[in-house]
Amino acid sequence: MNTNNLTSKTVKKTTKSSPAKLTQEVKEKAFSLGAHLVGIGPISRMKNAPPELNPKRLLPEAKSMISMAYRINRGVQQVHLRGVSPMSFSRFGGLEPKFRLDDMALDLANFLEDFDYVSLPIPTNQYYDIEKGLGEISHRHVAMAAGIGRLGRGGFLVTPQYGGAVQLITVLTTAKLKPDSILEENPCDGCPQPCVSICPVKALTPDRDRVMKMDGKEYRYGWLSYFRCLWGCGGMVMGDRFYALSDLPMPKIDDEDDFEQIQVEFLLAGEKRFPWDRATRGAFAYSACSKCFVVCHPEKLKKKNKDSN
C-alpha cells in the first residue's frame, strides 16, 4: 500500500524572497492568522538586555524578531474594570488570547521554516524563572523594539491603537527581515495615569522611572514594584478591585526588588490565608487584578483629555 498520500510533506521554497518581499509576506501571514498588530525588529536592538532575557540565549543565529499583539475585547475590559465578575477577563482577556498567540507563533515559525529559515516561537506569558518573575524573553521589550508600542508608566507596553490592553508573543528567526522603526511618540504623554490611581497596592508610582538603552537611545518608563504587584495579583488583597479570597496586610520590606526576601514573605503569607483558600491554592491559579493595563485605553483617555480642556 502506498502511504505517501496519507502524510503531509513540508515543501521548502526553492526561491527565496528579498528581505522586503519576505517581510511583507510574513506580516500578511501574521494578520491572516489573527494578529491585530505585527512589528519586526533586528536582534541588535536587544543587545543591552540582561543575559537571562537576551534572545541570543535561545537562538544564537537569530537575525530578526517578530512581535505580534492580540487585543483584549472592550466589553471584557469594561466588565473587569467594574468588578462585576472575573470570568470574562480570565478566559477572554487572559487564557484565550494566549492560546491563540501560541498557535499563531508556531504557524508563523513553520511558515518561515518552509523558506529554510530556522525560527523559534516563544510561549506567551510563561515563567522561565518564577522566583524572579522572568519569562523566556521579555515580549514587551521585543514589541517596543519592533515598533508596536512603547513601555509606559505602568511598565507594560502601550500601543497607539489599543493602549495597554494587549497580549504579546515573539518569534525569533534567522531570516533577515526589514525592521520597523521604534515608535517615537510616547503614548503616555499627557495621560492622567489611571494605571497609577487604580492600583490599590500602590505598585506603580507617578514619579519613579526605569531607564533602558535601545538602538543607542535612552528610553524611560515606569518602575513597578514586583513585590506589591505579586501581593495584589497573587490573591492576597480583597475588595471591589480584586477577586481574592484572603485579605492579608502587606509586610514592609527594605528592598522591594529583593527577590529572596519577597519569596520568604510569600511563603510565610501562604500559611495565613483563609483555610479554604489555602486548601485549594494548589488547584487554582489566580489572576486577581491586571486592571492597570486594562484601564489604559486610548479612546477613553482621549475623551478625558478632551473633557478637561
C-alpha positions in Angstrom: 0.0 0.0 0.0 1.3 3.4 -1.0 1.1 5.7 2.1 2.6 8.8 0.5 -0.8 10.3 0.1 -1.6 9.8 3.8 1.2 12.0 5.2 1.7 15.8 5.0 5.1 16.8 3.4 6.8 20.1 4.1 7.9 21.6 0.8 10.8 24.1 1.1 10.6 27.1 -1.2 13.4 26.9 -3.7 13.5 30.7 -4.5 14.0 33.0 -1.5 12.3 36.3 -1.5 14.1 39.6 -1.0 14.1 40.9 2.7 11.4 43.5 1.8 9.2 41.0 0.0 9.7 38.3 2.7 8.8 40.9 5.3 5.6 41.7 3.6 4.7 38.0 3.3 5.5 37.5 7.0 3.2 40.4 8.0 0.4 39.3 5.7 0.7 35.7 7.1 0.6 37.0 10.7 -2.5 39.1 10.1 -4.2 36.2 8.3 -3.5 34.1 11.4 -5.4 36.6 13.6 -2.8 39.0 14.9 -4.1 42.6 15.4 -0.6 44.2 15.4 2.6 43.0 13.9 6.1 44.5 14.1 9.7 43.5 13.2 12.9 44.5 14.9 16.5 43.5 14.4 18.1 41.3 17.0 20.7 44.0 17.6 18.1 46.2 19.4 18.2 43.7 22.3 21.9 43.8 22.8 21.6 45.6 26.1 19.2 43.1 27.5 20.4 41.1 30.6 21.8 37.7 29.7 18.8 35.8 31.0 16.5 37.8 28.7 18.7 38.1 25.7 17.1 36.4 22.6 20.5 35.2 21.6 20.4 32.8 24.6 17.6 31.0 22.8 18.5 31.2 19.2 22.2 32.4 18.8 21.9 32.7 15.0 18.7 34.8 15.0 18.7 38.0 13.0 15.2 39.2 13.4 12.4 39.3 16.0 8.7 39.3 15.0 6.3 40.6 17.6 2.5 40.0 17.4 -0.2 41.6 19.6 -3.7 40.4 20.2 -6.1 43.0 21.6 -8.4 42.5 24.6 -12.1 42.9 23.8 -13.6 46.2 25.0 -16.6 44.6 26.6 -14.3 42.2 28.6 -12.3 45.3 29.7 -15.4 47.1 31.0 -16.8 44.1 32.9 -13.4 43.6 34.5 -13.0 47.2 35.5 -16.4 47.4 37.1 -15.6 44.3 39.2 -18.8 42.5 38.2 -17.2 39.1 37.5 -13.7 37.8 36.9 -14.8 35.1 34.5 -14.8 37.0 31.2 -11.4 38.6 31.7 -9.9 35.3 33.0 -11.0 33.5 29.8 -11.1 36.1 27.1 -8.6 38.6 28.4 -6.0 36.0 29.6 -6.3 32.4 28.6 -7.9 32.6 25.1 -5.6 35.3 23.7 -2.6 33.4 25.0 -3.7 30.1 23.4 -4.3 31.9 20.1 -1.0 33.7 20.2 0.9 30.5 20.8 -0.8 28.9 17.8 -0.1 31.9 15.6 3.6 32.0 16.6 4.0 28.3 15.9 2.3 28.6 12.5 4.3 31.7 11.6 7.6 30.0 12.6 6.7 27.0 10.4 5.9 29.3 7.6 9.4 30.8 7.8 11.0 27.4 8.1 9.3 26.4 4.8 11.7 29.1 3.4 14.5 27.3 5.2 14.9 29.9 7.9 15.2 28.4 11.4 12.5 30.1 13.5 11.6 29.8 17.2 8.2 30.7 18.7 8.5 31.9 22.3 5.5 30.9 24.5 3.4 33.9 25.7 3.4 34.9 29.4 5.0 31.7 30.7 7.5 31.9 33.6 11.0 30.6 33.0 12.3 31.8 36.4 9.2 32.1 38.6 11.2 33.3 41.6 12.2 36.4 39.7 9.1 36.7 37.6 11.0 36.2 34.4 9.8 34.7 31.2 11.8 33.1 28.4 12.0 36.5 26.9 10.6 40.0 27.6 7.8 40.2 25.0 7.1 43.8 25.9 10.7 44.9 25.2 10.7 42.9 21.9 7.4 44.6 21.0 8.9 48.0 21.6 12.0 47.1 19.6 9.6 46.0 16.8 7.8 49.4 16.8 4.4 48.1 18.1 4.4 50.5 21.1 6.3 52.0 24.0 6.8 50.9 27.6 4.8 53.3 29.7 4.1 54.5 33.2 2.8 51.1 34.3 5.9 49.3 32.9 3.7 47.4 30.4 3.6 48.0 26.6 1.2 50.8 25.5 0.1 50.8 21.8 -1.4 53.8 20.0 -4.3 51.6 18.7 -5.3 49.6 21.9 -3.5 51.2 24.8 -2.1 48.6 27.2 -5.0 46.1 26.6 -3.0 43.6 24.5 -1.3 40.3 24.9 2.0 39.7 23.2 4.2 37.0 21.7 7.5 36.7 19.9 9.0 34.7 17.0 12.8 34.7 16.5 14.1 33.9 13.1 17.4 33.6 11.2 15.7 35.4 8.3 16.9 39.0 7.7 13.7 41.0 7.6 13.1 44.7 7.1 12.8 46.3 10.5 10.1 48.7 11.7 11.1 52.0 13.4 10.9 52.3 17.1 7.8 54.3 18.0 9.0 57.9 18.6 5.8 59.2 20.1 5.2 58.3 23.7 1.5 57.3 24.1 1.7 58.2 27.8 2.5 61.9 27.2 -0.4 64.0 28.6 -2.1 60.9 30.1 -3.8 61.3 33.6 -2.2 58.0 34.6 -5.2 55.9 35.6 -2.9 52.9 35.8 -1.3 54.5 38.9 -4.6 55.5 40.6 -6.4 52.2 40.0 -3.7 50.1 41.8 -4.8 49.5 45.4 -1.4 48.2 46.5 0.5 51.2 45.1 2.7 49.0 42.9 3.0 52.0 40.5 4.3 55.5 41.2 3.9 58.6 39.1 7.5 59.8 39.5 9.8 56.8 39.6 11.4 55.5 36.4 13.5 52.8 34.9 15.9 53.7 32.1 16.9 51.4 29.2 19.0 51.8 26.1 17.8 50.7 22.7 19.4 51.4 19.4 21.8 53.9 21.1 19.0 55.9 22.6 17.7 56.1 26.2 14.1 55.5 27.0 12.3 56.0 30.3 9.4 54.0 31.6 7.6 53.5 34.9 9.0 51.4 37.8 6.8 48.6 39.0 7.1 47.1 42.5 7.2 43.4 41.7 6.6 42.7 45.4 3.4 44.8 45.6 2.1 43.6 42.3 2.5 40.0 43.3 0.8 40.6 46.6 -2.3 42.0 44.9 -2.4 39.8 41.8 -1.4 36.8 43.9 -4.8 36.9 45.6 -3.9 38.4 49.0 -6.0 41.5 48.8 -9.8 41.6 48.9 -12.0 44.4 47.8 -14.0 45.8 44.9 -11.0 45.7 42.6 -10.0 42.1 43.3 -11.5 38.7 43.4 -9.2 37.3 46.1 -10.3 35.0 49.0 -7.8 36.2 51.6 -7.0 39.7 52.8 -3.6 39.9 54.4 -1.7 43.0 55.4 1.3 43.7 53.3 4.6 43.4 55.2 7.2 46.1 55.0 10.5 45.0 53.4 13.6 47.1 52.9 14.1 46.5 49.2 11.0 45.7 47.0 13.3 44.3 44.3 14.9 41.8 46.7 13.6 38.6 45.2 14.8 36.3 48.1 13.1 38.4 50.7 9.9 38.6 48.6 9.9 34.8 48.3 10.2 34.4 52.1 7.3 36.8 52.7 5.1 34.9 50.3 5.9 31.6 51.8 5.0 33.0 55.3 1.8 34.6 54.0 0.7 31.3 52.4 0.1 29.9 55.9 -2.1 32.8 56.9 -4.6 32.6 54.0 -8.3 31.8 54.6 -8.5 28.0 55.2 -10.5 27.2 52.0 -8.2 29.4 50.0 -5.1 27.7 51.5 -6.5 24.2 50.9 -7.3 24.8 47.2 -4.4 27.1 46.3 -2.7 24.2 44.5 -5.7 23.6 42.3 -6.5 27.2 41.3 -4.5 29.9 39.5 -5.5 33.4 40.4 -5.5 36.3 38.1 -6.9 38.8 40.5 -6.1 42.2 39.1 -4.4 43.2 35.8 -6.5 46.3 35.8 -3.5 48.7 35.4 -3.1 47.7 31.7 -6.9 47.1 31.1 -7.8 50.7 32.2 -5.2 52.0 29.7 -7.2 52.6 26.5 -6.6 55.5 24.0 -10.3 56.2 23.3 -11.1 56.6 27.0 -8.0 58.7 27.7 -8.5 61.0 24.7 -12.1 61.6 25.9 -10.8 62.5 29.4 -8.2 64.9 28.0 -10.7 66.5 25.7 -13.2 67.0 28.5 -10.6 68.6 30.7 -9.6 71.2 28.1 
